[in-house]
Amino acid sequence: MTFLWEQGIPVIKLDMIATLALAILLLLLGRVMVNRIGILGRFCIPAPVAGGLLFSILMLIFHQTNILVIKMDTLLQTPFMLAFFSTIGLIASLKLVKKGGKLMLIYWLLCGFLSLMQNVIGVSLAQLLDIDPLLGVLMGAVSMEGGHGAAGAFGPEIEAMGVFGATAVAMAAATFGLVSGGLIGGPIAKYLLNKNNLKSTEALELAGDGTVTATGGNNGVSSSSDDAKAAKKESEYAESAVSAHSLFIHTAIIAVCMTIGLMVGSWLKGSLGIALPSYVGAMFFAVILRNINDQLNVVKLHTETINLIGDYCLGVFLSMALMTLKLWELVDLAIPMIVVLGAQVVFMIVYCLFIVFPLLGKTYDAVIMCAGMAGHGLGATPNAMANMKAVTEKFGPSTKAFLIVPLCGAFLIDLFALPCIVWFINYFAH
């Protein structure tokens, strides 16, 4: 860490280690803020977003008043990002997908169509407002369905293409989506419940045969015996406690996924000219590795260890991404962003009410999944879970919704959204 003066303005230069230390401290500050400030907890604002955004606002004040400049070395941001998305791939067991049946397939396809429409809306309005269409992509599925993770990954990629303020736009849009997703999920569910006079039927089903059965033929979850077998099989991956040996094994696997992901991304960019963020290759290779291992049982994967590594890496990555935002680059884009993001919210409401709900069968479970769709379709999977929990606590349980929405929102959605995003970026690239 060094201190100097540039053009009469004090400048602090943080090296790689000092930047990492600051990111972790802001993450811890964010946790305190989320725990003590009610509105942050109510809208499921991630701790690194709270702490990192607070710091970036402070940097905006310093920039506008020429009080101080802090320059940071974010070299470690990419490795943490790659590690996080590798953990997402490693928990994506396709065996669990089969439990959702036809209803999960429909929900998954709806998520895919949503990513397409979010990009269409973003690009179309960006061109109408005379701003770069790549910024429209960032205000589309990247920041809406993708959330802060995808925003932090794609923003620098597009900024490297010469689009000024791309990272700041992506992160600001993701934050807007996070709050919006938490705001509209509950009202959408309540409107549908009141209009269609729907109630949870699971209490009656449990009383009838002692198990949760399907309420829509092949649309439901599997039988209780099949679920028990699947749960037993899945528990084999979570028998041992987190240990140093377990961390070594899983970090080795993650490092391999990161390495191969980078190689695949470099090859695609050099050979085919496709701009593919490095994390995409790492995540998809991790998915392949996980499901091959499910068949061969070479390594006993420990879900708790994978989640622990993923949570840590995501926290540091997001904190570092948010704290380095240049918010002053958003001034000229404020009105276009309000228009585009407002249109995304309106479309989500219309989409849930008139397309998602009818196609999911107009049932109580469909209502809960609409609340979830609004949460992760604009924000993140924790938003979806918070929306569904708030509704089910008042109106009754929905086992199918809590099975299908997290699986699609946390992983399966990317199988549609990422190729869609990459195509739009490459089509509109300069």
SEVEX-843131 format. One record per residue (C-alpha): x negated, y negated, z; residue number from 1. Coordinates in steps of 0.1 Angstrom, whole numbers, padded with zeros to 4 digits, always signed. Layout:
BEGIN
@X->X Y->Y Z->Z num->NUM .
...
//
This chain:
BEGIN
@X->+0000 Y->+0000 Z->+0000 num->1 .
@X->-0014 Y->-0034 Z->-0010 num->2 .
@X->-0004 Y->-0070 Z->-0006 num->3 .
@X->-0011 Y->-0098 Z->-0031 num->4 .
@X->+0002 Y->-0130 Z->-0046 num->5 .
@X->+0015 Y->-0133 Z->-0082 num->6 .
@X->+0024 Y->-0167 Z->-0096 num->7 .
@X->+0029 Y->-0180 Z->-0061 num->8 .
@X->+0052 Y->-0151 Z->-0050 num->9 .
@X->+0042 Y->-0125 Z->-0024 num->10 .
@X->+0041 Y->-0090 Z->-0038 num->11 .
@X->+0039 Y->-0057 Z->-0019 num->12 .
@X->+0028 Y->-0027 Z->-0039 num->13 .
@X->+0038 Y->+0007 Z->-0025 num->14 .
@X->+0019 Y->+0037 Z->-0036 num->15 .
@X->+0036 Y->+0071 Z->-0041 num->16 .
@X->+0035 Y->+0082 Z->-0005 num->17 .
@X->+0047 Y->+0048 Z->+0009 num->18 .
@X->+0076 Y->+0049 Z->-0017 num->19 .
@X->+0085 Y->+0084 Z->-0005 num->20 .
@X->+0084 Y->+0073 Z->+0031 num->21 .
@X->+0107 Y->+0043 Z->+0023 num->22 .
@X->+0132 Y->+0065 Z->+0004 num->23 .
@X->+0135 Y->+0089 Z->+0034 num->24 .
@X->+0139 Y->+0061 Z->+0059 num->25 .
@X->+0167 Y->+0046 Z->+0037 num->26 .
@X->+0183 Y->+0080 Z->+0035 num->27 .
@X->+0183 Y->+0082 Z->+0073 num->28 .
@X->+0197 Y->+0046 Z->+0075 num->29 .
@X->+0224 Y->+0056 Z->+0051 num->30 .
@X->+0234 Y->+0085 Z->+0074 num->31 .
@X->+0238 Y->+0061 Z->+0103 num->32 .
@X->+0259 Y->+0037 Z->+0081 num->33 .
@X->+0282 Y->+0065 Z->+0069 num->34 .
@X->+0287 Y->+0078 Z->+0104 num->35 .
@X->+0294 Y->+0043 Z->+0119 num->36 .
@X->+0312 Y->+0025 Z->+0091 num->37 .
@X->+0346 Y->+0040 Z->+0086 num->38 .
@X->+0353 Y->+0030 Z->+0050 num->39 .
@X->+0320 Y->+0047 Z->+0039 num->40 .
@X->+0329 Y->+0080 Z->+0055 num->41 .
@X->+0365 Y->+0078 Z->+0043 num->42 .
@X->+0354 Y->+0076 Z->+0007 num->43 .
@X->+0327 Y->+0102 Z->+0011 num->44 .
@X->+0299 Y->+0078 Z->+0001 num->45 .
@X->+0266 Y->+0098 Z->+0001 num->46 .
@X->+0241 Y->+0086 Z->+0027 num->47 .
@X->+0213 Y->+0080 Z->+0001 num->48 .
@X->+0237 Y->+0058 Z->-0019 num->49 .
@X->+0246 Y->+0037 Z->+0012 num->50 .
@X->+0210 Y->+0032 Z->+0023 num->51 .
@X->+0195 Y->+0029 Z->-0012 num->52 .
@X->+0222 Y->+0004 Z->-0024 num->53 .
@X->+0218 Y->-0017 Z->+0007 num->54 .
@X->+0180 Y->-0020 Z->-0001 num->55 .
@X->+0186 Y->-0028 Z->-0038 num->56 .
@X->+0210 Y->-0056 Z->-0027 num->57 .
@X->+0183 Y->-0069 Z->-0005 num->58 .
@X->+0159 Y->-0068 Z->-0034 num->59 .
@X->+0184 Y->-0087 Z->-0055 num->60 .
@X->+0185 Y->-0115 Z->-0029 num->61 .
@X->+0146 Y->-0116 Z->-0028 num->62 .
@X->+0145 Y->-0116 Z->-0066 num->63 .
@X->+0170 Y->-0145 Z->-0070 num->64 .
@X->+0152 Y->-0166 Z->-0043 num->65 .
@X->+0116 Y->-0156 Z->-0052 num->66 .
@X->+0110 Y->-0148 Z->-0015 num->67 .
@X->+0093 Y->-0114 Z->-0021 num->68 .
@X->+0087 Y->-0087 Z->-0048 num->69 .
@X->+0083 Y->-0051 Z->-0038 num->70 .
@X->+0069 Y->-0028 Z->-0065 num->71 .
@X->+0073 Y->+0010 Z->-0060 num->72 .
@X->+0056 Y->+0041 Z->-0075 num->73 .
@X->+0085 Y->+0065 Z->-0082 num->74 .
@X->+0063 Y->+0093 Z->-0096 num->75 .
@X->+0079 Y->+0118 Z->-0072 num->76 .
@X->+0115 Y->+0110 Z->-0083 num->77 .
@X->+0114 Y->+0133 Z->-0113 num->78 .
@X->+0102 Y->+0164 Z->-0094 num->79 .
@X->+0129 Y->+0160 Z->-0067 num->80 .
@X->+0155 Y->+0156 Z->-0094 num->81 .
@X->+0143 Y->+0187 Z->-0112 num->82 .
@X->+0143 Y->+0207 Z->-0080 num->83 .
@X->+0178 Y->+0197 Z->-0071 num->84 .
@X->+0193 Y->+0206 Z->-0105 num->85 .
@X->+0174 Y->+0239 Z->-0103 num->86 .
@X->+0192 Y->+0247 Z->-0070 num->87 .
@X->+0225 Y->+0240 Z->-0087 num->88 .
@X->+0218 Y->+0266 Z->-0113 num->89 .
@X->+0206 Y->+0292 Z->-0087 num->90 .
@X->+0239 Y->+0291 Z->-0068 num->91 .
@X->+0260 Y->+0295 Z->-0100 num->92 .
@X->+0269 Y->+0332 Z->-0098 num->93 .
@X->+0292 Y->+0340 Z->-0127 num->94 .
@X->+0307 Y->+0368 Z->-0106 num->95 .
@X->+0326 Y->+0342 Z->-0086 num->96 .
@X->+0340 Y->+0327 Z->-0118 num->97 .
@X->+0360 Y->+0359 Z->-0125 num->98 .
@X->+0379 Y->+0354 Z->-0093 num->99 .
@X->+0397 Y->+0323 Z->-0106 num->100 .
@X->+0414 Y->+0342 Z->-0135 num->101 .
@X->+0433 Y->+0324 Z->-0162 num->102 .
@X->+0440 Y->+0293 Z->-0141 num->103 .
@X->+0402 Y->+0287 Z->-0137 num->104 .
@X->+0397 Y->+0289 Z->-0175 num->105 .
@X->+0425 Y->+0263 Z->-0181 num->106 .
@X->+0410 Y->+0240 Z->-0154 num->107 .
@X->+0376 Y->+0244 Z->-0169 num->108 .
@X->+0388 Y->+0236 Z->-0204 num->109 .
@X->+0406 Y->+0205 Z->-0190 num->110 .
@X->+0373 Y->+0194 Z->-0174 num->111 .
@X->+0356 Y->+0198 Z->-0208 num->112 .
@X->+0382 Y->+0177 Z->-0226 num->113 .
@X->+0379 Y->+0151 Z->-0199 num->114 .
@X->+0342 Y->+0147 Z->-0205 num->115 .
@X->+0348 Y->+0142 Z->-0242 num->116 .
@X->+0375 Y->+0116 Z->-0236 num->117 .
@X->+0354 Y->+0097 Z->-0211 num->118 .
@X->+0326 Y->+0094 Z->-0236 num->119 .
@X->+0351 Y->+0083 Z->-0264 num->120 .
@X->+0366 Y->+0057 Z->-0241 num->121 .
@X->+0332 Y->+0044 Z->-0230 num->122 .
@X->+0317 Y->+0042 Z->-0265 num->123 .
@X->+0348 Y->+0028 Z->-0281 num->124 .
@X->+0352 Y->+0000 Z->-0256 num->125 .
@X->+0315 Y->-0007 Z->-0256 num->126 .
@X->+0316 Y->-0013 Z->-0294 num->127 .
@X->+0348 Y->-0034 Z->-0290 num->128 .
@X->+0331 Y->-0055 Z->-0263 num->129 .
@X->+0299 Y->-0058 Z->-0284 num->130 .
@X->+0276 Y->-0040 Z->-0261 num->131 .
@X->+0253 Y->-0011 Z->-0268 num->132 .
@X->+0273 Y->+0021 Z->-0272 num->133 .
@X->+0247 Y->+0040 Z->-0252 num->134 .
@X->+0258 Y->+0019 Z->-0222 num->135 .
@X->+0293 Y->+0032 Z->-0230 num->136 .
@X->+0280 Y->+0067 Z->-0227 num->137 .
@X->+0265 Y->+0059 Z->-0193 num->138 .
@X->+0299 Y->+0045 Z->-0183 num->139 .
@X->+0316 Y->+0076 Z->-0196 num->140 .
@X->+0309 Y->+0112 Z->-0186 num->141 .
@X->+0274 Y->+0105 Z->-0174 num->142 .
@X->+0286 Y->+0084 Z->-0144 num->143 .
@X->+0322 Y->+0096 Z->-0141 num->144 .
@X->+0320 Y->+0134 Z->-0142 num->145 .
@X->+0282 Y->+0134 Z->-0138 num->146 .
@X->+0281 Y->+0112 Z->-0107 num->147 .
@X->+0249 Y->+0097 Z->-0093 num->148 .
@X->+0229 Y->+0128 Z->-0101 num->149 .
@X->+0235 Y->+0126 Z->-0138 num->150 .
@X->+0233 Y->+0087 Z->-0137 num->151 .
@X->+0199 Y->+0089 Z->-0121 num->152 .
@X->+0187 Y->+0114 Z->-0147 num->153 .
@X->+0202 Y->+0099 Z->-0179 num->154 .
@X->+0198 Y->+0062 Z->-0170 num->155 .
@X->+0160 Y->+0062 Z->-0173 num->156 .
@X->+0161 Y->+0083 Z->-0204 num->157 .
@X->+0183 Y->+0057 Z->-0221 num->158 .
@X->+0164 Y->+0028 Z->-0207 num->159 .
@X->+0133 Y->+0044 Z->-0223 num->160 .
@X->+0151 Y->+0041 Z->-0256 num->161 .
@X->+0151 Y->+0003 Z->-0252 num->162 .
@X->+0185 Y->-0003 Z->-0236 num->163 .
@X->+0180 Y->-0030 Z->-0210 num->164 .
@X->+0195 Y->-0023 Z->-0176 num->165 .
@X->+0207 Y->+0012 Z->-0184 num->166 .
@X->+0198 Y->+0027 Z->-0151 num->167 .
@X->+0214 Y->-0001 Z->-0131 num->168 .
@X->+0246 Y->+0003 Z->-0152 num->169 .
@X->+0247 Y->+0040 Z->-0147 num->170 .
@X->+0242 Y->+0038 Z->-0110 num->171 .
@X->+0267 Y->+0010 Z->-0105 num->172 .
@X->+0293 Y->+0029 Z->-0126 num->173 .
@X->+0288 Y->+0061 Z->-0106 num->174 .
@X->+0293 Y->+0041 Z->-0074 num->175 .
@X->+0325 Y->+0026 Z->-0088 num->176 .
@X->+0337 Y->+0060 Z->-0098 num->177 .
@X->+0329 Y->+0075 Z->-0064 num->178 .
@X->+0351 Y->+0050 Z->-0047 num->179 .
@X->+0379 Y->+0051 Z->-0073 num->180 .
@X->+0380 Y->+0089 Z->-0072 num->181 .
@X->+0386 Y->+0088 Z->-0035 num->182 .
@X->+0413 Y->+0062 Z->-0038 num->183 .
@X->+0436 Y->+0077 Z->-0065 num->184 .
@X->+0435 Y->+0114 Z->-0056 num->185 .
@X->+0459 Y->+0113 Z->-0027 num->186 .
@X->+0485 Y->+0089 Z->-0043 num->187 .
@X->+0485 Y->+0111 Z->-0075 num->188 .
@X->+0492 Y->+0142 Z->-0054 num->189 .
@X->+0519 Y->+0126 Z->-0033 num->190 .
@X->+0537 Y->+0112 Z->-0064 num->191 .
@X->+0537 Y->+0147 Z->-0080 num->192 .
@X->+0549 Y->+0164 Z->-0048 num->193 .
@X->+0578 Y->+0140 Z->-0043 num->194 .
@X->+0588 Y->+0139 Z->-0079 num->195 .
@X->+0589 Y->+0177 Z->-0083 num->196 .
@X->+0599 Y->+0186 Z->-0047 num->197 .
@X->+0570 Y->+0210 Z->-0044 num->198 .
@X->+0558 Y->+0228 Z->-0012 num->199 .
@X->+0530 Y->+0252 Z->-0003 num->200 .
@X->+0541 Y->+0288 Z->-0007 num->201 .
@X->+0511 Y->+0305 Z->+0010 num->202 .
@X->+0527 Y->+0308 Z->+0044 num->203 .
@X->+0555 Y->+0328 Z->+0029 num->204 .
@X->+0531 Y->+0350 Z->+0009 num->205 .
@X->+0510 Y->+0357 Z->+0040 num->206 .
@X->+0541 Y->+0367 Z->+0059 num->207 .
@X->+0552 Y->+0390 Z->+0031 num->208 .
@X->+0521 Y->+0412 Z->+0026 num->209 .
@X->+0493 Y->+0400 Z->+0048 num->210 .
@X->+0472 Y->+0387 Z->+0019 num->211 .
@X->+0472 Y->+0356 Z->-0004 num->212 .
@X->+0485 Y->+0368 Z->-0037 num->213 .
@X->+0490 Y->+0351 Z->-0070 num->214 .
@X->+0520 Y->+0329 Z->-0076 num->215 .
@X->+0518 Y->+0328 Z->-0113 num->216 .
@X->+0511 Y->+0362 Z->-0127 num->217 .
@X->+0476 Y->+0364 Z->-0141 num->218 .
@X->+0469 Y->+0328 Z->-0131 num->219 .
@X->+0461 Y->+0336 Z->-0095 num->220 .
@X->+0431 Y->+0350 Z->-0076 num->221 .
@X->+0422 Y->+0387 Z->-0075 num->222 .
@X->+0437 Y->+0411 Z->-0050 num->223 .
@X->+0425 Y->+0412 Z->-0014 num->224 .
@X->+0405 Y->+0444 Z->-0019 num->225 .
@X->+0386 Y->+0429 Z->-0049 num->226 .
@X->+0380 Y->+0397 Z->-0029 num->227 .
@X->+0366 Y->+0417 Z->+0000 num->228 .
@X->+0342 Y->+0436 Z->-0023 num->229 .
@X->+0331 Y->+0404 Z->-0040 num->230 .
@X->+0327 Y->+0387 Z->-0006 num->231 .
@X->+0307 Y->+0416 Z->+0007 num->232 .
@X->+0284 Y->+0415 Z->-0023 num->233 .
@X->+0280 Y->+0378 Z->-0020 num->234 .
@X->+0271 Y->+0381 Z->+0017 num->235 .
@X->+0241 Y->+0402 Z->+0007 num->236 .
@X->+0225 Y->+0369 Z->-0004 num->237 .
@X->+0230 Y->+0352 Z->+0030 num->238 .
@X->+0220 Y->+0378 Z->+0056 num->239 .
@X->+0186 Y->+0365 Z->+0067 num->240 .
@X->+0181 Y->+0332 Z->+0085 num->241 .
@X->+0161 Y->+0303 Z->+0069 num->242 .
@X->+0124 Y->+0310 Z->+0074 num->243 .
@X->+0090 Y->+0298 Z->+0061 num->244 .
@X->+0088 Y->+0330 Z->+0040 num->245 .
@X->+0123 Y->+0324 Z->+0026 num->246 .
@X->+0113 Y->+0288 Z->+0017 num->247 .
@X->+0081 Y->+0300 Z->+0000 num->248 .
@X->+0101 Y->+0325 Z->-0022 num->249 .
@X->+0128 Y->+0300 Z->-0032 num->250 .
@X->+0104 Y->+0271 Z->-0038 num->251 .
@X->+0084 Y->+0294 Z->-0061 num->252 .
@X->+0116 Y->+0303 Z->-0080 num->253 .
@X->+0126 Y->+0267 Z->-0082 num->254 .
@X->+0091 Y->+0256 Z->-0094 num->255 .
@X->+0093 Y->+0282 Z->-0122 num->256 .
@X->+0127 Y->+0269 Z->-0133 num->257 .
@X->+0113 Y->+0233 Z->-0132 num->258 .
@X->+0083 Y->+0243 Z->-0153 num->259 .
@X->+0102 Y->+0262 Z->-0180 num->260 .
@X->+0129 Y->+0235 Z->-0180 num->261 .
@X->+0102 Y->+0209 Z->-0188 num->262 .
@X->+0087 Y->+0231 Z->-0215 num->263 .
@X->+0121 Y->+0236 Z->-0231 num->264 .
@X->+0129 Y->+0199 Z->-0230 num->265 .
@X->+0096 Y->+0190 Z->-0246 num->266 .
@X->+0100 Y->+0216 Z->-0273 num->267 .
@X->+0135 Y->+0204 Z->-0282 num->268 .
@X->+0124 Y->+0168 Z->-0283 num->269 .
@X->+0093 Y->+0175 Z->-0303 num->270 .
@X->+0106 Y->+0201 Z->-0327 num->271 .
@X->+0143 Y->+0191 Z->-0332 num->272 .
@X->+0143 Y->+0155 Z->-0321 num->273 .
@X->+0170 Y->+0161 Z->-0295 num->274 .
@X->+0168 Y->+0138 Z->-0265 num->275 .
@X->+0174 Y->+0164 Z->-0237 num->276 .
@X->+0169 Y->+0153 Z->-0200 num->277 .
@X->+0144 Y->+0176 Z->-0184 num->278 .
@X->+0168 Y->+0187 Z->-0157 num->279 .
@X->+0192 Y->+0202 Z->-0182 num->280 .
@X->+0167 Y->+0229 Z->-0192 num->281 .
@X->+0157 Y->+0236 Z->-0156 num->282 .
@X->+0193 Y->+0240 Z->-0145 num->283 .
@X->+0203 Y->+0263 Z->-0173 num->284 .
@X->+0172 Y->+0285 Z->-0169 num->285 .
@X->+0181 Y->+0287 Z->-0132 num->286 .
@X->+0216 Y->+0299 Z->-0142 num->287 .
@X->+0202 Y->+0326 Z->-0164 num->288 .
@X->+0177 Y->+0337 Z->-0138 num->289 .
@X->+0204 Y->+0339 Z->-0111 num->290 .
@X->+0227 Y->+0360 Z->-0130 num->291 .
@X->+0200 Y->+0384 Z->-0143 num->292 .
@X->+0190 Y->+0388 Z->-0107 num->293 .
@X->+0226 Y->+0395 Z->-0097 num->294 .
@X->+0224 Y->+0425 Z->-0120 num->295 .
@X->+0188 Y->+0437 Z->-0112 num->296 .
@X->+0185 Y->+0426 Z->-0076 num->297 .
@X->+0148 Y->+0418 Z->-0079 num->298 .
@X->+0149 Y->+0391 Z->-0052 num->299 .
@X->+0174 Y->+0386 Z->-0024 num->300 .
@X->+0185 Y->+0351 Z->-0029 num->301 .
@X->+0195 Y->+0333 Z->+0002 num->302 .
@X->+0223 Y->+0307 Z->-0004 num->303 .
@X->+0216 Y->+0288 Z->+0028 num->304 .
@X->+0180 Y->+0283 Z->+0019 num->305 .
@X->+0189 Y->+0272 Z->-0017 num->306 .
@X->+0215 Y->+0247 Z->-0004 num->307 .
@X->+0190 Y->+0233 Z->+0022 num->308 .
@X->+0163 Y->+0227 Z->-0005 num->309 .
@X->+0190 Y->+0212 Z->-0028 num->310 .
@X->+0204 Y->+0189 Z->-0002 num->311 .
@X->+0170 Y->+0176 Z->+0007 num->312 .
@X->+0158 Y->+0170 Z->-0029 num->313 .
@X->+0191 Y->+0153 Z->-0038 num->314 .
@X->+0189 Y->+0130 Z->-0009 num->315 .
@X->+0154 Y->+0119 Z->-0016 num->316 .
@X->+0160 Y->+0116 Z->-0054 num->317 .
@X->+0192 Y->+0095 Z->-0050 num->318 .
@X->+0176 Y->+0073 Z->-0023 num->319 .
@X->+0146 Y->+0066 Z->-0046 num->320 .
@X->+0169 Y->+0060 Z->-0076 num->321 .
@X->+0192 Y->+0036 Z->-0058 num->322 .
@X->+0165 Y->+0016 Z->-0039 num->323 .
@X->+0147 Y->+0008 Z->-0072 num->324 .
@X->+0178 Y->-0005 Z->-0090 num->325 .
@X->+0174 Y->-0039 Z->-0106 num->326 .
@X->+0209 Y->-0053 Z->-0099 num->327 .
@X->+0201 Y->-0086 Z->-0115 num->328 .
@X->+0202 Y->-0068 Z->-0149 num->329 .
@X->+0240 Y->-0063 Z->-0144 num->330 .
@X->+0250 Y->-0100 Z->-0144 num->331 .
@X->+0257 Y->-0102 Z->-0181 num->332 .
@X->+0274 Y->-0068 Z->-0181 num->333 .
@X->+0298 Y->-0075 Z->-0152 num->334 .
@X->+0330 Y->-0081 Z->-0173 num->335 .
@X->+0324 Y->-0053 Z->-0199 num->336 .
@X->+0318 Y->-0029 Z->-0170 num->337 .
@X->+0350 Y->-0038 Z->-0153 num->338 .
@X->+0369 Y->-0033 Z->-0185 num->339 .
@X->+0354 Y->+0000 Z->-0193 num->340 .
@X->+0355 Y->+0015 Z->-0158 num->341 .
@X->+0390 Y->+0002 Z->-0153 num->342 .
@X->+0401 Y->+0020 Z->-0185 num->343 .
@X->+0384 Y->+0052 Z->-0172 num->344 .
@X->+0405 Y->+0051 Z->-0140 num->345 .
@X->+0437 Y->+0044 Z->-0158 num->346 .
@X->+0430 Y->+0073 Z->-0182 num->347 .
@X->+0423 Y->+0096 Z->-0152 num->348 .
@X->+0457 Y->+0088 Z->-0137 num->349 .
@X->+0476 Y->+0094 Z->-0169 num->350 .
@X->+0455 Y->+0125 Z->-0176 num->351 .
@X->+0463 Y->+0141 Z->-0143 num->352 .
@X->+0500 Y->+0132 Z->-0143 num->353 .
@X->+0509 Y->+0141 Z->-0179 num->354 .
@X->+0483 Y->+0167 Z->-0191 num->355 .
@X->+0466 Y->+0184 Z->-0162 num->356 .
@X->+0496 Y->+0190 Z->-0140 num->357 .
@X->+0518 Y->+0205 Z->-0168 num->358 .
@X->+0491 Y->+0227 Z->-0182 num->359 .
@X->+0482 Y->+0241 Z->-0147 num->360 .
@X->+0518 Y->+0252 Z->-0143 num->361 .
@X->+0536 Y->+0224 Z->-0124 num->362 .
@X->+0530 Y->+0242 Z->-0091 num->363 .
@X->+0519 Y->+0231 Z->-0057 num->364 .
@X->+0484 Y->+0245 Z->-0065 num->365 .
@X->+0484 Y->+0224 Z->-0097 num->366 .
@X->+0491 Y->+0193 Z->-0076 num->367 .
@X->+0462 Y->+0200 Z->-0053 num->368 .
@X->+0439 Y->+0206 Z->-0083 num->369 .
@X->+0450 Y->+0173 Z->-0098 num->370 .
@X->+0438 Y->+0156 Z->-0066 num->371 .
@X->+0405 Y->+0175 Z->-0069 num->372 .
@X->+0402 Y->+0166 Z->-0106 num->373 .
@X->+0406 Y->+0129 Z->-0098 num->374 .
@X->+0378 Y->+0132 Z->-0071 num->375 .
@X->+0351 Y->+0150 Z->-0091 num->376 .
@X->+0363 Y->+0136 Z->-0125 num->377 .
@X->+0354 Y->+0101 Z->-0114 num->378 .
@X->+0331 Y->+0107 Z->-0085 num->379 .
@X->+0317 Y->+0140 Z->-0072 num->380 .
@X->+0326 Y->+0174 Z->-0058 num->381 .
@X->+0326 Y->+0162 Z->-0022 num->382 .
@X->+0352 Y->+0136 Z->-0033 num->383 .
@X->+0373 Y->+0163 Z->-0047 num->384 .
@X->+0371 Y->+0184 Z->-0015 num->385 .
@X->+0380 Y->+0153 Z->+0006 num->386 .
@X->+0410 Y->+0146 Z->-0016 num->387 .
@X->+0423 Y->+0181 Z->-0014 num->388 .
@X->+0417 Y->+0185 Z->+0023 num->389 .
@X->+0436 Y->+0153 Z->+0030 num->390 .
@X->+0466 Y->+0165 Z->+0010 num->391 .
@X->+0466 Y->+0201 Z->+0022 num->392 .
@X->+0463 Y->+0191 Z->+0059 num->393 .
@X->+0496 Y->+0173 Z->+0055 num->394 .
@X->+0515 Y->+0195 Z->+0030 num->395 .
@X->+0501 Y->+0230 Z->+0034 num->396 .
@X->+0472 Y->+0252 Z->+0021 num->397 .
@X->+0462 Y->+0260 Z->-0015 num->398 .
@X->+0436 Y->+0288 Z->-0016 num->399 .
@X->+0434 Y->+0288 Z->-0054 num->400 .
@X->+0426 Y->+0251 Z->-0056 num->401 .
@X->+0398 Y->+0254 Z->-0030 num->402 .
@X->+0384 Y->+0283 Z->-0050 num->403 .
@X->+0386 Y->+0268 Z->-0085 num->404 .
@X->+0379 Y->+0231 Z->-0081 num->405 .
@X->+0345 Y->+0234 Z->-0063 num->406 .
@X->+0332 Y->+0260 Z->-0088 num->407 .
@X->+0342 Y->+0239 Z->-0118 num->408 .
@X->+0333 Y->+0205 Z->-0102 num->409 .
@X->+0298 Y->+0216 Z->-0089 num->410 .
@X->+0286 Y->+0236 Z->-0119 num->411 .
@X->+0309 Y->+0249 Z->-0146 num->412 .
@X->+0318 Y->+0214 Z->-0157 num->413 .
@X->+0282 Y->+0208 Z->-0168 num->414 .
@X->+0285 Y->+0236 Z->-0194 num->415 .
@X->+0308 Y->+0213 Z->-0214 num->416 .
@X->+0298 Y->+0178 Z->-0202 num->417 .
@X->+0260 Y->+0180 Z->-0207 num->418 .
@X->+0261 Y->+0191 Z->-0244 num->419 .
@X->+0288 Y->+0165 Z->-0250 num->420 .
@X->+0267 Y->+0138 Z->-0233 num->421 .
@X->+0235 Y->+0148 Z->-0252 num->422 .
@X->+0254 Y->+0147 Z->-0285 num->423 .
@X->+0267 Y->+0112 Z->-0279 num->424 .
@X->+0233 Y->+0099 Z->-0269 num->425 .
@X->+0216 Y->+0114 Z->-0299 num->426 .
@X->+0243 Y->+0102 Z->-0322 num->427 .
@X->+0241 Y->+0066 Z->-0310 num->428 .
@X->+0204 Y->+0065 Z->-0303 num->429 .
@X->+0185 Y->+0036 Z->-0318 num->430 .
//
